[in-house]
Amino acid sequence: MTSAPPAPPVREPAWSLSRSAIWLWVTQGVIGTLVYGVLVAVLVLTVPASVGGPVPVLRWLLPVLLVGYAVVAIGVRPWIRYRVHRWEVTADAVHTLTGWLSRTWTLVPVARIQTVDVTRGVLQQLYGLASVAVLTASSQGTVRVPHLEVAVAERVADDLARRAEQVRDEAT
């Protein structure tokens, strides 16, 4: 009778994302602020001020809300996300801890890994980053380790793919 390998300890993963992730998130915040800014400007400039009801309030409230969004999206959220997003690959599993408001801790045993992908979005390419996607047979789908430096992402993906193949070979 064979026993199952010991479960990895439930703890915070050891590694932070690349510091470049902060600037990627700042860039995303700036882009989002610009998009919302255009929408607010169109609304404020096209709706006449003489219209009754809530419109006069919206003419000053929307720009104030936009400034609040910009402060959070550009000045607060990237730094908090960097502090709370963590990852680690051990001999037995991939651990991730994500979310800045709602926290999600995920552990994927190496034995469950089916595919490992490295992806690079447009902004990630700009900052020299890549994400590692670990696909399992689970209903939860893909687990992502976002915003690693490209060389680190490639090493992690290669290592995970090799280990997953070794586990499959041992099982047969």
C-alpha angles and dihedrals in degrees: 000000000000122000125220116256114263114273115253113252117265103243140127112287114253105232135070122213120260113290086235086072088074091061092044089055091045089053091049089050092051091049092048091048091050092050092048089043091057091049092048092046092050091049095046094045098044101043111079116240092224094067112111128227124046095336097093090052091050091052090069100023096058094056090048091051089047091055090049090050091049093051092051098039096045107025107030115020099056092054094046092046090052091052095049105037109090137166141181138176115209130178090270108030153007113246124196132176114191141165132066099214102020111033122215121190113193130185120188116188112226088233090065096052114115103167136009119201134182115210132183121196123201095265091042089056089051090056098037094250137135137183126228115218117198112197119201135178089249124115087240089072123201126010114207132204100197132202105012122154108269096247091049092048092051092049092047093048093047092047093048093047091050093048093046090052091050091052091050091049091050091051093058 
